[in-house]
């Protein structure tokens, strides 16, 4: 595994990062559209490659929905799509790319096929990144002649808003590629975190999955409803973890002696008594029906787009409060 480089300072002013001015987005789904929006807002030329019928209309509609959020983040949105193009042929799409960000389905065989084509057609200097949410770069790059070029750049959805990008090198990924990926994502205003070891699902999704498993268990057992559980999370650990992650939280919970004291006096009891009692639910038909019915009752009054917009507004307000993004209102009155 390559050594972990330190991020370098970069401009976050909405200009193209470094010399990487042309990006090829492979896959025009939710993640691809979000990446495209962020790249475009930073002044990059973007070509989207996706052979599905109607993809241009789908991508443009998605960008229109995202534009108000980009504006709230203080990124330039005027003429956002002037530098946007579409090319169904993958080899043609990546031929002049400085960055290739792949967002295809989570199928190893398909990703390997995509990257064989990209490797043959993309320029030698291009940064090659996959947005895969679970498949290691080592597996995807197994059929490449230069596996050292491929790296995982896994965003936390949606990429245009949430800062995290998990940068995960494969066994043969070169340290220089790791460094270039960190610099590139940092220049886009992201917070890249380089993982020291490949593991399926990486870190953020594993944490999310572990918590969701217990959420499903508690709802399926009738302990709480979905609405009540969401309220519990957003009014407790959700708030706390936004400013201090789990380890810092428990370090503070240990008082003057910190985490060692917490583990000795509370952590061991947690491991001995609470961990074995955690649920191990299955998504059988009964459980799925229960979850779907409660979701319909709880969220049925608003469309997914409306709920997402409300979530994004709240997310931006929180990020502003934490100093994670400029307050556009201050700039407007400067």
N, C-alpha and C positions, 0 to 999 in steps of 0.2 A: 504493500500500500504506500503511495507517495506521501512524503512529509507534508504537513499542513502549512501553507504559506500565510503570512500576515496580510490582511487587506491593505490596499494603498488608498490614499485619499483621491477622490474623484469629484468632478463637478456634478451637482444635482440640479442644474438650472434648466433642465428641459432640452438640452442639446444632445446630439448623438454622442454616445460614450466613446472616448478615444477615437480610433480610426475606423471603428466598426459602424459603418453608415448604412449597410444593406443587410436586411434580415430576411431569411426564408422561414415562414411558418408552415410546418407540415402538419396538416389537420386543422380544420376550421370549426371545431367544436367549441364548447364553453371555454376551455383553457386556452385554446389557440386564439380565439377572438380576444380574450383578455390580454394575452401577451402582445397581440397585434396592436391593441389600443395603447399599451404602455410604450411599445417601441415607436409607434407613430408620434405619440405625444413628446417623445424625446428627439424628434427630428429625423428619425431613420426612415429609409425607404423600405417598404415591406411588400413581399409577395407571398400570397397564401396559396398553398398547393393542397388541393383536396378534390378528388375526382367525382364526388357526389353531385348529382344534379341540384341546381338551385343554390349552390354554396355561396355564390356572390351575394345574392339577396339575403341569405341567412347571416353572413358575416357583417354586411352593412347594417342590417337591423340590430345586430348585437352591439356594434360600435355606437350606434345612435343611442342605445340604452345606457352605455357606459360613459358617454361623453359628459353628462352632468357631474358624475363622480370625479372624472379627471379635472374638470373645471374647479370643483371644490378643493381638490388637492393642489391647486395652483399651477397645474400643467397647462401649456398652451393647447387649445383645441380648435382654433380657427383654421379652416382648410385641412382638418385632420386627415381626411381621406385622399388628399391630392397626391400623396406619395404611396398610395395603396394600389397593388396590382394583383391579378389572379393568373395562375398558370397550373393547369391540371397535370401536365407532364412533370414529374418530380425532378428528373435530371435537368430539364431546362430551368426549372424554378430555382435550383440551388447553384446554377453555373456561375453566378456572379456574387454569391452571398459572402458576407463577412461573418455572419452568424447563422447557424441552422438550429432552430428550436423545434424539436419534434414532439407532437402531441397526439400520436395515434392511439388506437385501442390498446388495452393492456393484454396483448397477446405476443408472446416471445417470438413466435415464428414470423409474424407480420413485422414486428420491429426489426428483426434481423434482416428481413428482405428490404425494408425501407432504408436501413443504414448501409447495406451493400451498395444500393443505387446512389445514395448520397456520397459515400466515400469515393466512388468512381467519378462523380460529376462535380463535386464542390471544389473550390480553390484550396490549395495546400495550406493557406493561412487561416481558413475559416474555423471558427469555434464551433464544435459539434456537440450539441447538448440535447438530452432527452428529458422530457417532463414526466417520465414514468413515475408512478406513485408507489411502485412496489418491486419492480424487476431490477436486479443489480446490473450495473454497466458491464461487469465482467461477462455475464450471460449474453447480453445484447451484442457485445463486441466480439463474441467468439468466432464469428465468421469473417471478420474484417482483416484485411492485410496490415492495417495500422491501428490496432486496438488502443494504442496509447493516445489516440486523438479524441476518443469518446468519453464524455462525462455526463453524469446525471445532474440536471439542474431542476430539481423538483420544487415547484412553487406550492404555497398554501393558498387554496382557492379563496377569492379570485386574485390572480397574480397582479392585476393593475392596482390593487388596494392593499392587500396584506403583505407586510414587509418580508416575511421569511422566504428564503430559497435554500433548500438543502442541497449542498454541493457534495456529490458522492463519487469519488474516483473509483474506477475499477482496479483490479489487480495490476493492470498494465498501463493505466492512465499516467501520463507524464506529469511531473510536478509543475512544469511550465503551463500545461493546459489547466491544471487546478488554479494556478495563480491568475491566468487570463480569465477564467470563469468568475473568480471572486471579484476581480477588478471590473469586469463587464457588468455584473449584477449590482455591484456597489454604485457604479456610475448611473444606474437606473433608479437609484434611491432605495434599493432593496437591502435586506440584512442577510447576506449569505452566511451560512454556517457549514463549515466543512466537517463531514463525519470522518472519524478515524478508522472506521471499519464498515464494510458492507453488511447489511442485514435486511432481510425482506421487509418492505414497508417503511424502512428508514426510521426516523424517530417520531416526528409529529403525528404521523398517521397511526403508529403503534400506540402512542399515548391516547389519541382520540378513540381508537378502537377499544382499548382497555376500559376507558371510562364509559363508552357507549354500551359495552357488554353489560356492565353493572346497571346502567340506566334501563336497558331492556329487561333485565332480571327484576328490578324493583317495580317496574310498571306491570310486567306479566304476573308478578306475585300479588298485585293489588296494594302494594305499600303506598304508592302515590300514583297520580295520573301524569301523563306527559306534561300537561300545563303546569302542574305543581312542581314537577321535577325541574323543568326549565327555570321556574321562578327561584327554586332553591339554589341552583347553580349560579344564576346571574346575580343573585343577591348575597353570595358568599364566596366560594372558591373562584368563580369567574372574575369577580372584582379583585380579589386578592392576587390571583395569578397574573393579572394584567400588569401589576407593578412589582411583584416578587414571585418568581417561579417556585415550584414545590420545595426544592432544597433550601433556598433562601428563607422561605416561609417557615420551614421546620427548624432551621438554624435560629431564627428569631424566636420560635416557640420554645427553644431550649434555655432561654434566659441568658444570663451573663456567660455561661459556659457553652452556649451555642449548640450545634448539631450533636456532638457527642453526648451531651447531657440529655437532649431530647430522645436520642436513640436508646439510651440506657433506661430512662424512666418511662417513656411512652412508646417508643418505637418497637421494643421487643414484645410488648403486650399486643401491639398492633399486628405484628408478624405472627404471633402465636395464636391469637384469638380471632382477629378480624379477617386476616387474609384467607384462612381456611373457610370462613363463612361467606366469602364472596360468591356471587352466583355464576353459574355456567349455563346460560340459557341457550336454546336453539331457536332458529327462525322457522319453526314449523308453521303449518297453515293456521292453526289457532292463534299463535302469537302474532303472526303477520296481520291477520284480520283485526286483532285487538289494537295493534299499533296504528293500522290504517284508519280504523274507525275513530280513534282518539285524535289523530292528526286532522281528520276531516272536521271533527267537532271543534277543535281548538283553533285551527288555522283556516277554516273554510270560508271565512268572510273576506279574505283577501287573496288576490292572485299571487302566484309565486313571484312574479315581477314586482308587484307592490311590496310584498314582504321583504324581498331582497333589497329594494331601494331604501326601505325604512332601516333595515339592518346596516346598510352601507353608510347612511347618514349618521347613525349612532356610532358606528365604527370610526368614522372620521372625527367625530366629536371627541371620542375617547383618545384617539391618536394625537389630536391637538392638545388635549389636556396633559398628555404624557410627553409632549414635545417631540413626537415622532414625525410630525408633518407640519409645514408652515400653516399659519392661520391666514387664510386668504382675506378674511375680513380686515385684518390689520393692514395688509398690503393695499386694499381698496381705499383705506382712509389715510394712507401715508402721504 
